[in-house]
Amino acid sequence: LSACQLGVTSEVKENLAKSGYFGEKGQMFHGLPMMFCATLCSSFCANIVANPFDVVKSRMQNMAISADGKAMYSGMVDCFVKSVKAEGPTVLYAGFTPAFIKLAPYTVISLTLADKLTKAVTGKDAL
């Protein structure tokens, strides 16, 4: 999750700075609008990557055990395969919107704060 957030933020920030939409070198309003957009994009991408794993994890945690002690799934791969066969590939993105709404503010605040504090202390961009 973090690797996706950091990598995407860095790439999007670089491309937005080159675009000129956020002033010269992206420094309109000290770069805050550009960081907001970059971190929001990275949060969205991180959710796309992480949501299938979250769905499988939740299904594994909530699976019913029969009276004879047999589990519904034998492991994560089995859970993944059975879920996709039964409900289609979109099942892997169940709960995407609430997860994004939860992750987006955290990503925007934490990565913007990290970038601005690093810039204040070292004079260099963190991302």
N, C-alpha and C positions, 0 to 999 in steps of 0.2 A: 504494500500500500504506500509506504513512505517513499520507496524508490520511484514509483510511478508519479507520485505527487511532485517530488523534487525535479525529476527529469523533465516532466511535461511543463512545469512552471518555468524552468530555465529556458527551454526551447520556445515556448509561447512568448515569454517576456522578450527574448532576443528578437523574434520576428515582429512583435508589436512595436518595439523600439525602432526597427528599420522601416516600418510602414509609414511613420510620420503622423498617424492618427492621434497620437498622444503627445504632440509637440516634438521639438528637436530632441532626438535620442530618448524619447519617451519621458521627458522630464516635466511635462505639464502637471502642475500641482504637486511637485516633488515626486512624481512617478506613482502616486497612489492609485489613480484610475487604471493605469496600466497593470500594476500589481494585482488590483482587484480582479481584472479580467483574466490575467494569467493564472492566478490561484483558483479562480472559479472553474476555468477550463481543466486545470489539473485535478480538481476535486471530482469533476464529472468523469474524467478518464479513469481515475483511481477507483471510482465506484463501478465502472464498466468491468474493470479487471477483477475486483474483489467480490462483487455480488454473487457470482456463481459459487464461490467457495463458502460464502456466508449461508447461502441457501442449503447447500449440502451439509454444512456443519449443523445448522438448525434442525434439519430433518434427521440427522444421526442422533442428536441429543433428545429429540422428541419421539423417536420411533417406539412403537409398542413391542413389548416382548410377550410372546404367546405363553399360555399356561405350561407348555412343555419346555419352555426356556429358549425357544428359537427366536432369533431377532429377525426383523423385517429385512435388514440389510447386513451383508457380511463385511462391508467396509465402505470407504468413501467412494471408490470407483463404482462399486455395485450400486450404491445409492444414486450416484450421478447417472449411470446408465438406465436404471429402472425409472427414475424420475423423468428423464428425457423421453424414454419410450412411452410412458404412460400419459404425460401431459404436454409433450413437445418442448422444443428448446427454449421457448419463452418462459418456462417455469424457472429457469436459472436467474431470471431478472425479477422475480416476485419480490416486492418490497423495495424496489429500486428508489422510488420517489422519497419515502421516509428516510432511507439510508442517506440519500443525497442531501436532503434537508438537514440531517444531523451532521454530516461531514463537512458540508460547504462552509458554514461559519467558522468552524475550527480551523480548516485549511486556510481560509482567507486571513484570519487574525494571526495565526501562528507563523505562517510563512512571510506575511508582510512585516510582522514584528521582527522576525529573525533577520530579514533583509535590511530593514531600516536600522536596527541596532548594530548590525555588522558594519553597515556603511558609516554610522556615526563613530564607531570605535576604530575601525581599520581604514576607512576611506575607500573601501572596495565593496562592490556588490556581493552579497552572499549567494545569490542565485543567478 
